[in-house]
């Protein structure tokens, strides 16, 4: 029997319209399907499970008539949706990097359908890519120009030799490419950043490196 993660999660569609019960049901499905599968070992489900626990508690309170907890319930729901989106992007990256292995793991990954019958246009490298220090210590904001045909963007950083591929670490994967917040593990050092667009036919090339002294 083939297990499947709901396509809205993989394709990052309609998550913003989830109410609390449906978000919890989707989260239960995601954690049960992905938990313990070695192919997804690099994707942490701990933030999802923690957000689920908080939402269950605030939902229980509001369902019992404690209306003062409604703002907290809504905040907990937003947090859970954010974590589901993060997992969804990472699953999509697995599909891009090794879709054959993803299918062999027993997961159904719906293929994205192009709205145009014309040949796909390869994604180009990000232009206007920059990294600037935020007001909070250790926080950097990344910006780039949107790439036509991209459904998301992946960003990485390193504080070591940027020419060695193994030195790069994932920072964040997001739908947008402006005002992307990254918190580095050790401030007051020089860090190098790069980004690339993600499209239906795979990821685009990495951008030129940007190095700054993180305050």
Secondary structure as UniProt FT lines:
FT   HELIX           7..11
FT   HELIX           15..17
FT   HELIX           20..34
FT   TURN            35..36
FT   HELIX           38..40
FT   TURN            41..42
FT   HELIX           46..63
FT   TURN            64..65
FT   HELIX           67..69
FT   HELIX           70..104
FT   TURN            105..106
FT   STRAND          130..133
FT   TURN            137..138
FT   STRAND          139..143
FT   TURN            148..149
FT   STRAND          150..158
FT   TURN            162..163
FT   HELIX           165..167
FT   STRAND          169..174
FT   STRAND          180..183
FT   STRAND          190..199
FT   TURN            200..201
FT   STRAND          202..203
FT   STRAND          210..213
//
